[in-house]
Amino acid sequence: MLRGIKLLDDRVANPAYGLLLVTGLSMLFVNSIPLTTRWILSALILYAVLLVVAFFVYTPTLRRQIALVESTGATSPEYLAAASRGRVVGIFLAVVVLAIVFLMVVKPAI
């Protein structure tokens, strides 16, 4: 199951995040909306945080989980610790994504 999650993360989710950035920036430039608009700038900062945490924390944690489950089993303390870390990081990433969606939909005057 972890290998399936990793495959979806690598082949579907990550390219979709890249496409999302390209299409979003394209819409800004076509409509002449400045990047310095506060809700856009806030969303871009959150997007950068999302990318850094996803690539440098979540992906290595997922790799470690796969290696640990294969070597020590799904009940080992090391695997359970890695799974717990992956869950916490995943929840954090979901909250960041929801904040970005909120900013894109509501466009608050921050």
Buried (B, 14 or more C-beta within 10 A) or exposed (E): EBEEBBEEBEEEEBEEBEEEBEEBEEEBEEEEEEEEBEBBBBBBEBBEBBBEBBEEBBBBBBEBBBBBBEEEEEEEEBBBEBBEBBEEBBEBBEEBBEBBEBBEEEEEEE
